[in-house]
Amino acid sequence: MELSGSSAVVTGGASGIGAAAARQLAARGAKVVVADLQEDAGNAVADQIGGAFCKVDVTNTDDIINAVEMATSMGPLKALVNSAGIGWAQRTVGKDGSYDSAANLEAFQRVININLIGTFDCIRLGATAMSRNEPDEFGERGAICNLASVAAFDGQIGQASYSASKGGVVGMTLPIARDLAAVGVRVNTVAPV
């Protein structure tokens, strides 16, 4: 897909794989919105690549809309990379056998809210903006790449919430890709080790 003159949003773009994706998209001609909670690091990446920083908590729909609107103000949104995510490690049952020492349910829910529900919220809002683009000669309007993890398939002890969240991202990819094919938006998920 030709990215020159277009825009992109990268969640979790202030560091790690997200920052690398932001740099690659900028190198291909996209104006990139680095969407992250880390203001200093996010602004640094945005400055390096000639993009813009938007403070985004992916559990906040209004934050996501702000990032998408910022991107569309710079050009048609053609790329979204969902890299924002957190991990949490805790055994399911505590050592003393008490209910209080069992895995922290709020922590489990937080990981699911960020890694899975936040990813879906970004997809639905980003794809909505992409659906308004003029299709290219191949009928494409945009592309979305989600970051899962090998833990989606081979989680380790203590990784229940992380593995469940990344397994959910993998599981929703195909039905969403089939759904969004009708509007010319491609969806893929990668699962780094």
Buried (B, 14 or more C-beta within 10 A) or exposed (E): BEBEEBBBBBBBBBBEBBBBBBBBBBEBEBBBBBBBBBEEBBBBBBEEBEBBBBBBBBBEBEBBBBBBBBBBEBBBBBBBBBBBBBBBEBEEEBEEEEEEEEBBEEBBEBBBBBBBBBBBBBBEBBBBBBBEBEEEEEEBBBBBBBBBBEBBEEBEEBBBBBBBBBBBBBBBBEEBBEBBEEBBBBBEBEBEE
